[in-house]
Amino acid sequence: MLQSATLALAAFAGLAAAPLAAAHADFAPIDTNVCGVNWYYCPRDPGCKTYTMSVHAMNVHTDSYPHVEMDALKAGDQITVQASGVTTIEKVPTAGSYRIYGLDGKNVATGILSDTMNITYNSRTLQYDFVLTIPFVLDADNFDAAKKWTEWTLDVFQEKSGSDEGMCVEFADAEYLKYEEAKPDPPFVDLCVDNGDGTFKEQTIKISDTVTPKTLHAIAAPACTASPCDLKWNWCPRDPGCKTYTMNVATVETDVSGAKTVKAGDGFTVIVRGTTSMEKVPIAGSYRIYALTGGNVATGVLTDVLKIDRGTFVMTIPFTASENCFDTSKNWFEFGIDVFQAKSGSDEGMCIEITNPTYNAYEAATLSPPFVTDCDMTSFPFKDTRPKGTPEVTHDVTCKFVR
């Protein structure tokens, strides 16, 4: 948070006093599919001396994407945070509560611990283990778009009215972390050291992954470190419909549910991001996946795959690669994604082609028909450049093999 951690002492109205009670729910482990998340105890938080929860593991999951970089999240995306570790409290306090703060210190979400926390006695370690699982939805307060910052804070209270702080943890992307580390005042420090057993010692320590004990933690995300595959994307060559495009593609990501090679039968999830002049998803809109040898591999309606938010779009299309996407004798692989804004496949909004390097090189080397677009695709809205056309530009696809 940009504001002081003393916000943790603000009142949490409406929660009545109640005796301690055991948590009534079990929480399944979640996997992290939000990439590039860093966490640390809240900087300069004087309430750290009452912390009772030592975090040993942290995971962050979103149902809004197969996987996503933290700095690519947006308002409206769903997030689940799961923290687990050791605590000195034996039961979940029924009067306990939590808050999720934004960059500006405003509340993004609130709730009660009895709905989100489980505490069990560990007979092996003779300690009490906790699991805290909190789902919430990001809002505009979690972002500074101009500075490319994404951040949220989780604050846990053990007593009514938001008192007796049990833990406070901040989550930040790389850009916001750099800002925190670089600013000279206030310093990027914790006022306590985590002993690992649910107790904390008052001591000023730098927030860093180079100190002992480590106070800055990067969350591992297996979905983001899967084996890479090599694919390219370009605008559909020689498409006269480019002059009506309303979607300007910035990035293309592809998850392939294969082993180490792309082959027929593999499941693809293609995520296309960019900007658009459309204000909402057209109800009659549709998409088609074309194959290398012609014909449709998949079709569907835009309302199932496209999200538009204040001039930006994310399109997530799952399909299965057919044999028609391949020419194995030449080591070619290709498919196209065509978007239509009106019924009956009319009013083209976007068309891109995704290929392996071999087919891309063949297209680039072929003189007739030339590897060009019928519009200048470097400046949106796109202008017709026929009859000569504009040379194609090839872009890398962020591609990974996943299970």
C-alpha positions as a Markdown table, in Angstrom:
| # | Residue | x | y | z |
|---|---|---|---|---|
| 1 | Met | 0.0 | 0.0 | 0.0 |
| 2 | Leu | 1.1 | 3.5 | -0.6 |
| 3 | Gln | -0.5 | 4.6 | 2.7 |
| 4 | Ser | 1.0 | 3.7 | 6.0 |
| 5 | Ala | 0.4 | 0.3 | 7.4 |
| 6 | Thr | -1.3 | 1.9 | 10.4 |
| 7 | Leu | -4.4 | 1.7 | 8.3 |
| 8 | Ala | -4.6 | -1.8 | 9.8 |
| 9 | Leu | -5.9 | -0.2 | 13.0 |
| 10 | Ala | -9.0 | 1.3 | 11.3 |
| 11 | Ala | -12.3 | 0.1 | 12.6 |
| 12 | Phe | -14.0 | -2.9 | 11.1 |
| 13 | Ala | -17.6 | -2.2 | 12.0 |
| 14 | Gly | -20.5 | -4.7 | 12.3 |
| 15 | Leu | -18.7 | -7.7 | 13.6 |
| 16 | Ala | -19.9 | -8.6 | 17.1 |
| 17 | Ala | -17.8 | -10.0 | 19.9 |
| 18 | Ala | -17.7 | -13.8 | 20.1 |
| 19 | Pro | -15.7 | -16.5 | 21.8 |
| 20 | Leu | -13.0 | -18.5 | 19.9 |
| 21 | Ala | -14.3 | -21.2 | 17.7 |
| 22 | Ala | -12.7 | -23.8 | 15.5 |
| 23 | Ala | -12.9 | -23.3 | 11.7 |
| 24 | His | -15.7 | -25.2 | 10.1 |
| 25 | Ala | -14.4 | -25.6 | 6.6 |
| 26 | Asp | -11.6 | -27.4 | 4.9 |
| 27 | Phe | -9.7 | -25.7 | 2.1 |
| 28 | Ala | -8.2 | -27.6 | -0.8 |
| 29 | Pro | -4.7 | -26.5 | -1.9 |
| 30 | Ile | -4.6 | -24.2 | -4.8 |
| 31 | Asp | -1.9 | -23.8 | -7.5 |
| 32 | Thr | -0.3 | -20.5 | -8.5 |
| 33 | Asn | -1.1 | -19.4 | -12.0 |
| 34 | Val | -0.5 | -15.7 | -11.5 |
| 35 | Cys | 3.1 | -15.1 | -12.6 |
| 36 | Gly | 5.5 | -12.6 | -11.2 |
| 37 | Val | 4.0 | -12.2 | -7.8 |
| 38 | Asn | 6.2 | -11.0 | -4.9 |
| 39 | Trp | 5.0 | -11.0 | -1.2 |
| 40 | Tyr | 6.4 | -9.6 | 2.0 |
| 41 | Tyr | 5.1 | -8.6 | 5.4 |
| 42 | Cys | 3.6 | -5.1 | 5.4 |
| 43 | Pro | 6.4 | -2.5 | 5.5 |
| 44 | Arg | 6.8 | -0.4 | 8.6 |
| 45 | Asp | 3.8 | -2.0 | 10.3 |
| 46 | Pro | 3.9 | -1.2 | 14.0 |
| 47 | Gly | 1.2 | -3.9 | 14.5 |
| 48 | Cys | 3.8 | -6.6 | 13.7 |
| 49 | Lys | 4.6 | -7.1 | 17.3 |
| 50 | Thr | 1.1 | -8.8 | 17.8 |
| 51 | Tyr | 1.4 | -11.0 | 14.7 |
| 52 | Thr | 0.5 | -14.6 | 15.5 |
| 53 | Met | 0.8 | -16.1 | 12.0 |
| 54 | Ser | 4.1 | -17.1 | 10.3 |
| 55 | Val | 3.6 | -17.7 | 6.6 |
| 56 | His | 5.5 | -20.7 | 5.2 |
| 57 | Ala | 3.8 | -21.0 | 1.8 |
| 58 | Met | 1.8 | -18.6 | -0.4 |
| 59 | Asn | -0.2 | -19.2 | -3.5 |
| 60 | Val | -2.2 | -16.9 | -5.8 |
| 61 | His | -4.6 | -18.3 | -8.3 |
| 62 | Thr | -7.0 | -16.7 | -10.8 |
| 63 | Asp | -10.0 | -18.3 | -12.6 |
| 64 | Ser | -10.0 | -15.5 | -15.1 |
| 65 | Tyr | -7.1 | -16.9 | -17.2 |
| 66 | Pro | -5.3 | -20.2 | -17.7 |
| 67 | His | -2.3 | -18.2 | -16.5 |
| 68 | Val | -1.4 | -14.6 | -16.5 |
| 69 | Glu | 1.4 | -12.2 | -15.5 |
| 70 | Met | 0.5 | -10.1 | -12.4 |
| 71 | Asp | 1.0 | -6.9 | -14.3 |
| 72 | Ala | -1.5 | -8.0 | -17.0 |
| 73 | Leu | -4.4 | -8.4 | -14.5 |
| 74 | Lys | -7.2 | -5.9 | -14.6 |
| 75 | Ala | -10.2 | -4.7 | -12.6 |
| 76 | Gly | -12.9 | -7.4 | -12.5 |
| 77 | Asp | -10.4 | -10.3 | -12.5 |
| 78 | Gln | -11.0 | -13.0 | -9.8 |
| 79 | Ile | -8.2 | -13.8 | -7.4 |
| 80 | Thr | -7.8 | -16.4 | -4.7 |
| 81 | Val | -5.0 | -16.0 | -2.2 |
| 82 | Gln | -4.0 | -19.0 | 0.0 |
| 83 | Ala | -1.5 | -18.5 | 2.9 |
| 84 | Ser | -0.4 | -21.4 | 5.1 |
| 85 | Gly | 2.0 | -21.7 | 8.0 |
| 86 | Val | 2.2 | -21.8 | 11.7 |
| 87 | Thr | 0.2 | -19.9 | 14.3 |
| 88 | Thr | 0.2 | -19.4 | 18.1 |
| 89 | Ile | -3.6 | -19.3 | 18.2 |
| 90 | Glu | -5.3 | -22.6 | 18.7 |
| 91 | Lys | -8.7 | -21.8 | 17.2 |
| 92 | Val | -10.1 | -19.4 | 14.6 |
| 93 | Pro | -11.5 | -16.3 | 16.4 |
| 94 | Thr | -15.1 | -16.0 | 15.4 |
| 95 | Ala | -14.8 | -12.2 | 15.8 |
| 96 | Gly | -11.7 | -12.2 | 13.6 |
| 97 | Ser | -11.8 | -10.5 | 10.2 |
| 98 | Tyr | -9.7 | -9.8 | 7.1 |
| 99 | Arg | -9.4 | -6.9 | 4.6 |
| 100 | Ile | -8.0 | -6.6 | 1.2 |
| 101 | Tyr | -6.6 | -3.1 | 0.5 |
| 102 | Gly | -5.8 | -1.4 | -2.8 |
| 103 | Leu | -2.8 | 0.7 | -3.7 |
| 104 | Asp | -4.5 | 3.8 | -2.1 |
| 105 | Gly | -5.3 | 2.0 | 1.1 |
| 106 | Lys | -9.1 | 1.7 | 0.3 |
| 107 | Asn | -10.9 | -1.6 | 1.0 |
| 108 | Val | -11.3 | -3.9 | -1.9 |
| 109 | Ala | -12.8 | -6.8 | 0.0 |
| 110 | Thr | -13.7 | -7.7 | 3.6 |
| 111 | Gly | -14.8 | -10.8 | 5.4 |
| 112 | Ile | -14.7 | -13.0 | 8.5 |
| 113 | Leu | -12.0 | -15.5 | 9.4 |
| 114 | Ser | -14.4 | -18.3 | 10.3 |
| 115 | Asp | -15.4 | -18.5 | 6.6 |
| 116 | Thr | -11.8 | -18.5 | 5.3 |
| 117 | Met | -9.5 | -20.0 | 7.8 |
| 118 | Asn | -8.7 | -23.4 | 9.2 |
| 119 | Ile | -6.4 | -24.2 | 12.2 |
| 120 | Thr | -5.3 | -27.8 | 13.0 |
| 121 | Tyr | -2.9 | -29.2 | 15.6 |
| 122 | Asn | 0.2 | -30.8 | 14.2 |
| 123 | Ser | 1.2 | -33.6 | 16.5 |
| 124 | Arg | 4.5 | -34.1 | 14.7 |
| 125 | Thr | 5.7 | -30.5 | 15.2 |
| 126 | Leu | 3.6 | -29.9 | 18.3 |
| 127 | Gln | 2.4 | -26.6 | 16.7 |
| 128 | Tyr | -0.8 | -25.3 | 15.2 |
| 129 | Asp | -0.9 | -25.0 | 11.5 |
| 130 | Phe | -3.2 | -22.6 | 9.6 |
| 131 | Val | -4.6 | -22.3 | 6.1 |
| 132 | Leu | -6.2 | -19.0 | 5.0 |
| 133 | Thr | -8.0 | -19.0 | 1.7 |
| 134 | Ile | -9.5 | -15.7 | 0.5 |
| 135 | Pro | -11.2 | -15.2 | -2.9 |
| 136 | Phe | -11.9 | -11.6 | -4.0 |
| 137 | Val | -12.3 | -9.5 | -7.2 |
| 138 | Leu | -9.7 | -6.8 | -8.1 |
| 139 | Asp | -10.9 | -3.3 | -8.7 |
| 140 | Ala | -9.4 | -0.1 | -10.0 |
| 141 | Asp | -7.8 | 0.7 | -6.6 |
| 142 | Asn | -5.4 | -2.2 | -7.1 |
| 143 | Phe | -3.8 | -0.5 | -10.1 |
| 144 | Asp | -1.9 | 2.5 | -11.3 |
| 145 | Ala | -2.1 | 2.1 | -15.1 |
| 146 | Ala | 0.2 | 5.0 | -15.8 |
| 147 | Lys | 3.0 | 3.5 | -13.7 |
| 148 | Lys | 2.1 | -0.1 | -14.6 |
| 149 | Trp | 1.7 | -1.0 | -10.9 |
| 150 | Thr | -0.4 | -3.9 | -9.6 |
| 151 | Glu | -0.7 | -4.4 | -5.8 |
| 152 | Trp | -3.0 | -5.6 | -3.1 |
| 153 | Thr | -2.6 | -6.1 | 0.7 |
| 154 | Leu | -4.1 | -8.8 | 3.0 |
| 155 | Asp | -4.6 | -7.7 | 6.6 |
| 156 | Val | -5.9 | -10.2 | 9.2 |
| 157 | Phe | -7.4 | -9.1 | 12.6 |
| 158 | Gln | -8.1 | -11.4 | 15.5 |
| 159 | Glu | -10.6 | -9.3 | 17.5 |
| 160 | Lys | -13.7 | -7.3 | 16.6 |
| 161 | Ser | -13.6 | -3.8 | 15.1 |
| 162 | Gly | -10.4 | -4.6 | 13.2 |
| 163 | Ser | -8.1 | -4.9 | 16.2 |
| 164 | Asp | -5.3 | -7.2 | 17.4 |
| 165 | Glu | -3.6 | -7.7 | 14.1 |
| 166 | Gly | -2.6 | -11.3 | 13.3 |
| 167 | Met | -0.8 | -10.8 | 10.0 |
| 168 | Cys | -0.4 | -8.3 | 7.2 |
| 169 | Val | 1.1 | -9.2 | 3.9 |
| 170 | Glu | 1.6 | -7.1 | 0.7 |
| 171 | Phe | 1.6 | -8.5 | -2.9 |
| 172 | Ala | 3.3 | -6.6 | -5.6 |
| 173 | Asp | 4.4 | -6.9 | -9.3 |
| 174 | Ala | 7.9 | -6.2 | -10.4 |
| 175 | Glu | 7.3 | -2.6 | -11.2 |
| 176 | Tyr | 5.8 | -1.7 | -7.9 |
| 177 | Leu | 8.4 | -3.6 | -6.0 |
| 178 | Lys | 11.1 | -1.6 | -7.8 |
| 179 | Tyr | 9.4 | 1.6 | -6.7 |
| 180 | Glu | 9.3 | 0.4 | -3.1 |
| 181 | Glu | 12.9 | -0.6 | -3.1 |
| 182 | Ala | 14.1 | 2.6 | -4.8 |
| 183 | Lys | 12.4 | 5.3 | -2.7 |
| 184 | Pro | 14.6 | 6.6 | 0.1 |
| 185 | Asp | 11.8 | 7.7 | 2.4 |
| 186 | Pro | 9.9 | 6.0 | 3.9 |
| 187 | Pro | 12.3 | 3.1 | 3.9 |
| 188 | Phe | 11.4 | -0.3 | 2.6 |
| 189 | Val | 11.7 | -2.2 | 5.9 |
| 190 | Asp | 9.8 | -4.4 | 8.3 |
| 191 | Leu | 9.7 | -3.5 | 12.0 |
| 192 | Cys | 9.7 | -7.2 | 13.1 |
| 193 | Val | 11.5 | -10.4 | 12.2 |
| 194 | Asp | 9.4 | -13.6 | 11.7 |
| 195 | Asn | 10.7 | -16.4 | 13.9 |
| 196 | Gly | 8.8 | -18.9 | 11.8 |
| 197 | Asp | 6.7 | -20.3 | 14.7 |
| 198 | Gly | 4.0 | -17.7 | 14.9 |
| 199 | Thr | 6.0 | -15.3 | 17.0 |
| 200 | Phe | 7.8 | -12.1 | 15.8 |
| 201 | Lys | 10.7 | -10.2 | 17.3 |
| 202 | Glu | 10.8 | -6.4 | 17.2 |
| 203 | Gln | 13.7 | -5.5 | 14.9 |
| 204 | Thr | 14.0 | -3.3 | 11.9 |
| 205 | Ile | 15.1 | -5.3 | 8.9 |
| 206 | Lys | 15.4 | -4.6 | 5.2 |
| 207 | Ile | 12.8 | -6.2 | 2.9 |
| 208 | Ser | 15.0 | -8.2 | 0.6 |
| 209 | Asp | 15.7 | -11.7 | -0.7 |
| 210 | Thr | 19.4 | -11.3 | 0.3 |
| 211 | Val | 19.0 | -10.9 | 4.0 |
| 212 | Thr | 18.7 | -13.6 | 6.7 |
| 213 | Pro | 15.9 | -14.5 | 7.3 |
| 214 | Lys | 14.7 | -13.7 | 3.8 |
| 215 | Thr | 11.9 | -11.1 | 3.9 |
| 216 | Leu | 11.1 | -10.8 | 0.2 |
| 217 | His | 9.5 | -13.8 | -1.5 |
| 218 | Ala | 8.8 | -14.6 | -5.1 |
| 219 | Ile | 5.9 | -17.0 | -5.6 |
| 220 | Ala | 6.8 | -19.9 | -7.9 |
| 221 | Ala | 4.3 | -20.4 | -10.7 |
| 222 | Pro | 4.7 | -23.7 | -12.5 |
| 223 | Ala | 2.3 | -22.7 | -15.2 |
| 224 | Cys | 4.6 | -19.8 | -16.1 |
| 225 | Thr | 7.7 | -21.9 | -16.3 |
| 226 | Ala | 6.5 | -24.8 | -18.5 |
| 227 | Ser | 8.5 | -25.9 | -21.5 |
| 228 | Pro | 8.5 | -23.3 | -24.3 |
| 229 | Cys | 7.3 | -24.0 | -27.8 |
| 230 | Asp | 8.3 | -21.9 | -30.8 |
| 231 | Leu | 5.4 | -20.3 | -32.7 |
| 232 | Lys | 5.0 | -17.0 | -34.5 |
| 233 | Trp | 2.0 | -14.7 | -35.3 |
| 234 | Asn | 1.3 | -12.2 | -38.0 |
| 235 | Trp | -1.7 | -10.4 | -39.5 |
| 236 | Cys | -3.6 | -12.4 | -42.1 |
| 237 | Pro | -1.7 | -11.8 | -45.4 |
| 238 | Arg | -3.5 | -10.0 | -48.2 |
| 239 | Asp | -6.8 | -9.5 | -46.3 |
| 240 | Pro | -8.8 | -6.6 | -47.8 |
| 241 | Gly | -11.0 | -6.7 | -44.7 |
| 242 | Cys | -8.2 | -5.1 | -42.7 |
| 243 | Lys | -9.7 | -1.7 | -43.3 |
| 244 | Thr | -12.7 | -2.6 | -41.1 |
| 245 | Tyr | -10.6 | -4.1 | -38.3 |
| 246 | Thr | -11.6 | -2.8 | -34.9 |
| 247 | Met | -9.0 | -4.8 | -32.9 |
| 248 | Asn | -5.3 | -4.0 | -32.7 |
| 249 | Val | -3.4 | -7.1 | -31.4 |
| 250 | Ala | -0.6 | -6.5 | -28.9 |
| 251 | Thr | 0.3 | -10.0 | -27.7 |
| 252 | Val | -0.6 | -13.6 | -28.4 |
| 253 | Glu | -0.2 | -16.4 | -25.9 |
| 254 | Thr | -0.7 | -20.1 | -26.5 |
| 255 | Asp | -0.8 | -23.1 | -24.1 |
| 256 | Val | -0.4 | -26.4 | -25.8 |
| 257 | Ser | -1.5 | -29.6 | -23.9 |
| 258 | Gly | 1.1 | -31.7 | -25.6 |
| 259 | Ala | 4.4 | -33.2 | -24.6 |
| 260 | Lys | 7.4 | -31.5 | -26.3 |
| 261 | Thr | 6.1 | -31.2 | -29.9 |
| 262 | Val | 3.0 | -29.6 | -31.5 |
| 263 | Lys | 0.9 | -32.3 | -33.2 |
| 264 | Ala | -2.6 | -33.1 | -34.3 |
| 265 | Gly | -5.0 | -33.7 | -31.4 |
| 266 | Asp | -3.2 | -31.3 | -29.0 |
| 267 | Gly | -5.5 | -28.9 | -27.1 |
| 268 | Phe | -4.7 | -25.3 | -27.6 |
| 269 | Thr | -5.7 | -22.3 | -25.5 |
| 270 | Val | -5.0 | -19.1 | -27.4 |
| 271 | Ile | -5.1 | -15.8 | -25.5 |
| 272 | Val | -5.1 | -12.6 | -27.7 |
| 273 | Arg | -4.7 | -9.2 | -26.0 |
| 274 | Gly | -4.8 | -5.7 | -27.4 |
| 275 | Thr | -6.9 | -2.5 | -27.8 |
| 276 | Thr | -10.2 | -2.1 | -29.6 |
| 277 | Ser | -12.5 | 0.6 | -30.7 |
| 278 | Met | -15.5 | -1.6 | -29.8 |
| 279 | Glu | -17.2 | -0.6 | -26.5 |
| 280 | Lys | -18.9 | -3.9 | -26.0 |
| 281 | Val | -18.9 | -7.4 | -27.4 |
| 282 | Pro | -21.2 | -7.7 | -30.4 |
| 283 | Ile | -24.0 | -10.2 | -29.6 |
| 284 | Ala | -24.1 | -11.4 | -33.2 |
| 285 | Gly | -20.3 | -11.6 | -33.4 |
| 286 | Ser | -18.5 | -14.9 | -34.1 |
| 287 | Tyr | -15.0 | -16.3 | -34.6 |
| 288 | Arg | -13.5 | -19.0 | -36.8 |
| 289 | Ile | -10.3 | -21.0 | -36.6 |
| 290 | Tyr | -9.0 | -21.8 | -40.1 |
| 291 | Ala | -6.6 | -24.7 | -40.9 |
| 292 | Leu | -3.5 | -24.7 | -43.1 |
| 293 | Thr | -5.2 | -26.8 | -45.8 |
| 294 | Gly | -8.5 | -24.8 | -45.6 |
| 295 | Gly | -11.7 | -25.3 | -43.8 |
| 296 | Asn | -12.8 | -24.5 | -40.2 |
| 297 | Val | -11.2 | -26.2 | -37.3 |
| 298 | Ala | -13.5 | -24.5 | -34.8 |
| 299 | Thr | -16.2 | -21.8 | -34.7 |
| 300 | Gly | -18.0 | -20.0 | -31.9 |
| 301 | Val | -19.7 | -16.9 | -30.6 |
| 302 | Leu | -17.7 | -13.9 | -29.4 |
| 303 | Thr | -19.7 | -13.5 | -26.2 |
| 304 | Asp | -18.1 | -16.8 | -25.0 |
| 305 | Val | -14.5 | -15.9 | -25.6 |
| 306 | Leu | -14.1 | -12.1 | -25.7 |
| 307 | Lys | -13.9 | -9.5 | -22.9 |
| 308 | Ile | -13.8 | -5.8 | -23.5 |
| 309 | Asp | -12.9 | -3.3 | -20.8 |
| 310 | Arg | -12.4 | 0.4 | -21.4 |
| 311 | Gly | -10.7 | 0.1 | -24.8 |
| 312 | Thr | -8.8 | -3.1 | -24.2 |
| 313 | Phe | -9.7 | -6.7 | -25.0 |
| 314 | Val | -8.8 | -10.2 | -24.0 |
| 315 | Met | -9.9 | -13.1 | -26.2 |
| 316 | Thr | -9.4 | -16.6 | -24.9 |
| 317 | Ile | -10.2 | -19.4 | -27.4 |
| 318 | Pro | -9.8 | -23.1 | -26.7 |
| 319 | Phe | -9.7 | -25.6 | -29.6 |
| 320 | Thr | -8.1 | -28.9 | -30.7 |
| 321 | Ala | -5.6 | -28.8 | -33.5 |
| 322 | Ser | -6.7 | -31.0 | -36.4 |
| 323 | Glu | -4.6 | -32.8 | -39.0 |
| 324 | Asn | -5.6 | -30.1 | -41.5 |
| 325 | Cys | -3.4 | -27.6 | -39.5 |
| 326 | Phe | -0.3 | -29.6 | -40.5 |
| 327 | Asp | 1.8 | -30.6 | -43.6 |
| 328 | Thr | 4.1 | -33.1 | -41.9 |
| 329 | Ser | 6.1 | -33.7 | -45.1 |
| 330 | Lys | 7.3 | -30.1 | -45.1 |
| 331 | Asn | 7.2 | -29.6 | -41.3 |
| 332 | Trp | 4.5 | -26.9 | -41.7 |
| 333 | Phe | 2.0 | -25.9 | -39.0 |
| 334 | Glu | -0.6 | -23.1 | -39.3 |
| 335 | Phe | -4.0 | -21.9 | -38.2 |
| 336 | Gly | -5.8 | -18.6 | -38.5 |
| 337 | Ile | -8.2 | -16.7 | -36.1 |
| 338 | Asp | -10.8 | -14.6 | -37.8 |
| 339 | Val | -13.2 | -12.4 | -35.9 |
| 340 | Phe | -16.5 | -11.1 | -37.3 |
| 341 | Gln | -18.6 | -8.4 | -35.6 |
| 342 | Ala | -21.9 | -9.1 | -37.5 |
| 343 | Lys | -24.0 | -12.1 | -38.2 |
| 344 | Ser | -23.2 | -14.6 | -41.0 |
| 345 | Gly | -19.5 | -14.0 | -40.8 |
| 346 | Ser | -19.5 | -10.4 | -41.9 |
| 347 | Asp | -17.9 | -7.1 | -40.8 |
| 348 | Glu | -14.4 | -8.4 | -40.0 |
| 349 | Gly | -12.9 | -7.2 | -36.7 |
| 350 | Met | -9.6 | -9.0 | -36.8 |
| 351 | Cys | -7.7 | -11.7 | -38.5 |
| 352 | Ile | -4.3 | -13.2 | -37.4 |
| 353 | Glu | -2.2 | -16.2 | -38.5 |
| 354 | Ile | -0.2 | -18.4 | -36.1 |
| 355 | Thr | 2.5 | -20.6 | -37.6 |
| 356 | Asn | 5.7 | -22.6 | -36.8 |
| 357 | Pro | 9.0 | -21.0 | -37.9 |
| 358 | Thr | 9.2 | -23.3 | -40.9 |
| 359 | Tyr | 6.0 | -22.2 | -42.4 |
| 360 | Asn | 6.6 | -18.6 | -41.5 |
| 361 | Ala | 10.0 | -18.7 | -43.3 |
| 362 | Tyr | 8.3 | -20.3 | -46.4 |
| 363 | Glu | 5.7 | -17.5 | -46.5 |
| 364 | Ala | 8.3 | -14.8 | -46.1 |
| 365 | Ala | 10.4 | -16.2 | -48.9 |
| 366 | Thr | 7.5 | -16.7 | -51.3 |
| 367 | Leu | 7.4 | -13.9 | -53.9 |
| 368 | Ser | 3.9 | -14.7 | -55.3 |
| 369 | Pro | 1.6 | -14.3 | -53.6 |
| 370 | Pro | 3.7 | -11.8 | -51.6 |
| 371 | Phe | 3.9 | -11.9 | -47.8 |
| 372 | Val | 2.1 | -8.5 | -47.3 |
| 373 | Thr | -0.9 | -7.0 | -45.6 |
| 374 | Asp | -3.4 | -4.9 | -47.5 |
| 375 | Cys | -3.2 | -2.2 | -44.8 |
| 376 | Asp | -0.5 | -0.5 | -42.8 |
| 377 | Met | -0.8 | -2.5 | -39.5 |
| 378 | Thr | 1.5 | -0.3 | -37.5 |
| 379 | Ser | -1.0 | 2.5 | -36.9 |
| 380 | Phe | -4.5 | 2.1 | -35.7 |
| 381 | Pro | -7.0 | 2.5 | -37.3 |
| 382 | Phe | -5.5 | 0.7 | -40.2 |
| 383 | Lys | -5.3 | 2.4 | -43.6 |
| 384 | Asp | -5.6 | 0.6 | -46.9 |
| 385 | Thr | -2.3 | 0.4 | -48.8 |
| 386 | Arg | -3.4 | -1.6 | -51.8 |
| 387 | Pro | -2.4 | -2.4 | -54.5 |
| 388 | Lys | 1.2 | -2.6 | -53.3 |
| 389 | Gly | 0.4 | -3.6 | -49.7 |
| 390 | Thr | 2.7 | -3.4 | -46.7 |
| 391 | Pro | 5.4 | -6.0 | -45.8 |
| 392 | Glu | 4.3 | -8.4 | -43.0 |
| 393 | Val | 5.9 | -8.2 | -39.6 |
| 394 | Thr | 6.3 | -11.4 | -37.7 |
| 395 | His | 5.9 | -11.5 | -33.9 |
| 396 | Asp | 6.8 | -14.1 | -31.3 |
| 397 | Val | 4.0 | -16.1 | -29.6 |
| 398 | Thr | 4.4 | -16.7 | -25.9 |
| 399 | Cys | 3.9 | -20.4 | -26.1 |
| 400 | Lys | 4.2 | -23.2 | -23.5 |
| 401 | Phe | 3.6 | -26.9 | -23.3 |
| 402 | Val | 1.3 | -27.6 | -20.3 |
| 403 | Arg | -0.3 | -30.7 | -18.9 |
